[in-house]
């Protein structure tokens, strides 16, 4: 079973920075789009940022200019650099990836387990 291992969450003061990482730990055939979502208490999960295989990116309006998504295809890893963090960025952050496990397999979406980001003074 393919797993996505997230790291980098934690507690940070407003205005601070964090860098999240998400790595695919198994040998797989290919990874297409990858992304980051977040879910705050009492709210629905929402897209934060996404990146395609050829590195076209998309960002949610609240994080534009503050967050940067990137990927390292050699390491099967996606990153989210978060700067100028605000209390409203507090949420559990999840990564996802569209993966083909084998050459003849269909593409399926996989999710990480989530990492808590808390922005508070």
ZISULKA-V42497 format. One record per residue. N is the residue number from 1. SS is DSSP state (h for helix, s for strand, l for the rest). Layout:
n=N ss=SS
n=N ss=SS
This chain:
n=1 ss=l
n=2 ss=l
n=3 ss=l
n=4 ss=s
n=5 ss=s
n=6 ss=s
n=7 ss=s
n=8 ss=l
n=9 ss=l
n=10 ss=s
n=11 ss=s
n=12 ss=s
n=13 ss=l
n=14 ss=l
n=15 ss=l
n=16 ss=l
n=17 ss=l
n=18 ss=s
n=19 ss=s
n=20 ss=s
n=21 ss=s
n=22 ss=s
n=23 ss=s
n=24 ss=s
n=25 ss=l
n=26 ss=l
n=27 ss=l
n=28 ss=l
n=29 ss=l
n=30 ss=s
n=31 ss=s
n=32 ss=s
n=33 ss=s
n=34 ss=s
n=35 ss=s
n=36 ss=s
n=37 ss=s
n=38 ss=s
n=39 ss=s
n=40 ss=l
n=41 ss=l
n=42 ss=l
n=43 ss=l
n=44 ss=l
n=45 ss=l
n=46 ss=s
n=47 ss=s
n=48 ss=s
n=49 ss=s
n=50 ss=s
n=51 ss=s
n=52 ss=l
n=53 ss=l
n=54 ss=l
n=55 ss=l
n=56 ss=l
n=57 ss=s
n=58 ss=s
n=59 ss=s
n=60 ss=l
n=61 ss=h
n=62 ss=h
n=63 ss=h
n=64 ss=l
n=65 ss=l
n=66 ss=l
n=67 ss=s
n=68 ss=s
n=69 ss=s
n=70 ss=s
n=71 ss=s
n=72 ss=s
n=73 ss=l
n=74 ss=l
n=75 ss=l
n=76 ss=l
n=77 ss=s
n=78 ss=s
n=79 ss=s
n=80 ss=s
n=81 ss=s
n=82 ss=s
n=83 ss=l
n=84 ss=l
n=85 ss=l
n=86 ss=l
n=87 ss=h
n=88 ss=h
n=89 ss=h
n=90 ss=l
n=91 ss=s
n=92 ss=s
n=93 ss=s
n=94 ss=s
n=95 ss=s
n=96 ss=s
n=97 ss=s
n=98 ss=s
n=99 ss=s
n=100 ss=s
n=101 ss=l
n=102 ss=l
n=103 ss=l
n=104 ss=l
n=105 ss=l
n=106 ss=l
n=107 ss=l
n=108 ss=s
n=109 ss=s
n=110 ss=s
n=111 ss=s
n=112 ss=s
n=113 ss=l
n=114 ss=l
n=115 ss=s
n=116 ss=s
n=117 ss=s
n=118 ss=s
n=119 ss=s
n=120 ss=l
n=121 ss=l
